[in-house]
Amino acid sequence: MAKLNIPPTKSNLFKIRQSHSIAKEGYSLLSQKREILVIELMSYLERVKRVEKDLSKLLNDAYNSFKKAIYRFGHKEVEDKVKFIKYDFIMKKKTNKLMGMILLSVHIDPPKINLQYSFLNSNAIIDETTNKFLKLLTVICEMAEIRAIVWRLSREVKKTQRRVNALEKIVLPENEETLKYIESSLEERERDELFISKLVKTRMEQN
């Protein structure tokens, strides 16, 4: 295992011990952060599955209703009935906070259905189709919001995992090997100094 290329001195030993302590604390905090992020990400992924299921059902219902309207009135009449229908969507930036992080997404308020043509031109199948497509758009908006958060969470999980790996596989092992090397070198130096001191003392006593 590689170690840091520094002289084995007491001052360096103190510095590495401090650095190693900070690195271990950082590793612990990042590991906890990673676990929380993964749990949160899995929760959103489960939500994505549920919304996708609803989306698939609403999509089929809306297009089946649309096909019924086409079969009953024909393309031209349906187009004439709906060409002046207009709905406005309100889009807002949404901020989600998690462990001090800010996860930005977009929230869209879909419009409510309202009569935009005369009662004479109104028809149940047209109203039903309009209502189903508005519900479909509502779920599509929800899916867009969730997917934006999932994407940002995924990026944060990857970034946190890279930091955890760097600490676990590089920084901490290097610090540990460096500490062993410095401690061993200092102990060996102290033994040599003690031996020399005793040897000098013995010779002085003999003289």
Phi and psi in degrees as a GROMACS rama.xvg file:
@    title "Ramachandran Plot"
@    xaxis  label "Phi"
@    yaxis  label "Psi"
@TYPE xy
-69.8218  152.022  ALA-2
-129.235  166.401  LYS-3
-73.4036  141.117  LEU-4
-88.465  78.7875  ASN-5
-134.254  154.245  ILE-6
-65.034  143.058  PRO-7
-80.0468  76.9895  PRO-8
-113.806  163.754  THR-9
-65.2829  -36.5619  LYS-10
-65.176  -40.902  SER-11
-67.6182  -35.0355  ASN-12
-61.3654  -43.2699  LEU-13
-63.7961  -43.7136  PHE-14
-63.4698  -44.3735  LYS-15
-66.837  -37.4336  ILE-16
-62.4811  -42.986  ARG-17
-62.8906  -47.6624  GLN-18
-61.4271  -40.449  SER-19
-66.7003  -39.5118  HIS-20
-62.9902  -43.4284  SER-21
-65.3083  -41.3834  ILE-22
-63.6154  -40.5771  ALA-23
-65.8427  -40.4096  LYS-24
-65.1346  -42.0001  GLU-25
-63.0388  -39.9413  GLY-26
-62.5053  -42.6373  TYR-27
-63.5977  -45.4781  SER-28
-65.3804  -42.1515  LEU-29
-66.8925  -35.2552  LEU-30
-65.0385  -41.9381  SER-31
-63.7715  -42.5511  GLN-32
-61.1509  -43.0626  LYS-33
-60.6319  -44.2076  ARG-34
-62.458  -43.2366  GLU-35
-65.2991  -41.9741  ILE-36
-63.1019  -41.6953  LEU-37
-65.0385  -42.1322  VAL-38
-61.4911  -44.2792  ILE-39
-64.6972  -41.5968  GLU-40
-63.222  -43.7224  LEU-41
-63.3713  -36.1661  MET-42
-62.7416  -44.2559  SER-43
-68.1276  -34.3952  TYR-44
-66.4624  -36.5683  LEU-45
-64.5712  -38.5323  GLU-46
-65.7442  -37.6263  ARG-47
-60.2319  -42.4297  VAL-48
-61.152  -43.0057  LYS-49
-65.3516  -43.539  ARG-50
-67.6161  -37.6873  VAL-51
-61.5172  -38.0769  GLU-52
-63.9577  -46.0012  LYS-53
-63.2373  -39.9416  ASP-54
-62.661  -42.8232  LEU-55
-62.507  -42.4907  SER-56
-66.8127  -45.5607  LYS-57
-64.9301  -35.1581  LEU-58
-63.3775  -45.0419  LEU-59
-63.9041  -44.5559  ASN-60
-61.8908  -44.1949  ASP-61
-64.7175  -44.9655  ALA-62
-73.7477  -29.9898  TYR-63
-65.4056  -40.7605  ASN-64
-65.6555  -39.6261  SER-65
-63.7543  -40.9919  PHE-66
-65.2081  -35.9979  LYS-67
-62.3367  -42.741  LYS-68
-63.805  -39.8066  ALA-69
-65.0003  -44.7548  ILE-70
-62.4923  -34.826  TYR-71
-80.2128  -43.0528  ARG-72
-110.14  -20.6904  PHE-73
89.2748  158.373  GLY-74
-60.8219  -42.9444  HIS-75
-63.7064  -46.4193  LYS-76
-69.0495  -39.5475  GLU-77
-62.9615  -42.0887  VAL-78
-62.4158  -40.7057  GLU-79
-64.6208  -36.0573  ASP-80
-72.3942  -31.8232  LYS-81
-109.479  -3.76954  VAL-82
-67.5598  -20.4887  LYS-83
-100.012  3.21496  PHE-84
-75.2945  129.642  ILE-85
-141.653  132.161  LYS-86
-126.086  140.605  TYR-87
-103.308  137.091  ASP-88
-107.325  137.757  PHE-89
-101.133  119.095  ILE-90
-107.027  130.178  MET-91
-129.765  144.967  LYS-92
-78.1879  130.962  LYS-93
-116.046  137.525  LYS-94
-113.551  123.711  THR-95
-113.475  128.083  ASN-96
-104.67  134.4  LYS-97
-147.357  116.142  LEU-98
52.1839  42.1879  MET-99
82.2047  -6.26485  GLY-100
-90.3166  151.86  MET-101
-111.351  115.102  ILE-102
-103.691  107.153  LEU-103
-85.295  142.398  LEU-104
-149.263  -178.933  SER-105
-117.805  130.215  VAL-106
-110.756  131.506  HIS-107
-118.829  124.101  ILE-108
-90.3694  106.968  ASP-109
-72.5542  150.583  PRO-110
-74.9774  158.574  PRO-111
-89.7256  149.941  LYS-112
-67.9996  138.613  ILE-113
-148.345  156.554  ASN-114
-74.2351  119.02  LEU-115
-118.285  16.1569  GLN-116
-145.874  168.728  TYR-117
-71.3248  158.18  SER-118
-61.1876  -28.9327  PHE-119
-65.6152  -34.4151  LEU-120
-91.5077  -4.94183  ASN-121
-71.8673  149.121  SER-122
-152.137  144.225  ASN-123
-60.1829  -42.6565  ALA-124
-68.2144  -33.9248  ILE-125
-67.5589  -45.0611  ILE-126
-61.6667  -42.6544  ASP-127
-62.6779  -43.8152  GLU-128
-64.0871  -44.0445  THR-129
-59.9713  -44.7621  THR-130
-62.8615  -41.3959  ASN-131
-68.1106  -37.6504  LYS-132
-70.5181  -32.3452  PHE-133
-66.3903  -40.3675  LEU-134
-62.9657  -40.1472  LYS-135
-61.7597  -43.9948  LEU-136
-63.8992  -34.3733  LEU-137
-61.5916  -44.8076  THR-138
-70.5833  -35.9845  VAL-139
-61.9998  -40.6654  ILE-140
-63.0225  -41.6138  CYS-141
-63.774  -41.3651  GLU-142
-63.1737  -41.3202  MET-143
-61.5924  -40.858  ALA-144
-64.3105  -45.2772  GLU-145
-66.2608  -43.7643  ILE-146
-64.1833  -33.4206  ARG-147
-63.1353  -41.8337  ALA-148
-68.592  -42.0453  ILE-149
-59.4627  -42.8109  VAL-150
-62.603  -43.7643  TRP-151
-69.7483  -38.6459  ARG-152
-63.6622  -41.0694  LEU-153
-60.9903  -43.4796  SER-154
-62.5573  -40.8425  ARG-155
-68.9707  -36.9134  GLU-156
-63.0317  -45.15  VAL-157
-62.516  -43.4132  LYS-158
-64.1125  -43.5932  LYS-159
-65.53  -39.6369  THR-160
-63.1926  -39.4433  GLN-161
-62.1739  -40.0928  ARG-162
-67.8967  -41.9548  ARG-163
-61.1724  -45.0341  VAL-164
-62.2414  -41.3715  ASN-165
-62.4957  -42.7561  ALA-166
-68.5062  -44.1074  LEU-167
-70.1527  -39.1576  GLU-168
-103.057  -14.5849  LYS-169
-123.826  -63.1837  ILE-170
-64.1787  -53.8136  VAL-171
-63.2348  -47.4236  LEU-172
-61.3465  -39.1806  PRO-173
-62.2107  -44.8761  GLU-174
-62.1471  -42.5219  ASN-175
-64.3609  -43.0962  GLU-176
-66.2922  -38.0724  GLU-177
-66.3295  -40.9754  THR-178
-62.7502  -43.9079  LEU-179
-60.4073  -44.0722  LYS-180
-63.0246  -47.6443  TYR-181
-65.8915  -45.7468  ILE-182
-60.8326  -43.4468  GLU-183
-64.0475  -42.645  SER-184
-64.7578  -41.4046  SER-185
-67.9651  -39.3856  LEU-186
-64.1469  -42.1912  GLU-187
-64.3789  -39.6808  GLU-188
-64.5024  -41.2359  ARG-189
-65.0189  -38.28  GLU-190
-64.764  -42.1874  ARG-191
-62.8151  -44.0319  ASP-192
-64.5837  -38.8515  GLU-193
-65.8991  -41.6904  LEU-194
-63.3089  -45.4532  PHE-195
-63.9994  -39.8762  ILE-196
-62.3503  -43.3462  SER-197
-66.5467  -39.7739  LYS-198
-63.7607  -43.3945  LEU-199
-63.4797  -41.9552  VAL-200
-63.3113  -40.9101  LYS-201
-64.6656  -45.2355  THR-202
-65.6197  -36.0325  ARG-203
-67.0072  -38.2711  MET-204
-66.6093  -37.6685  GLU-205
-67.0363  -35.6768  GLN-206
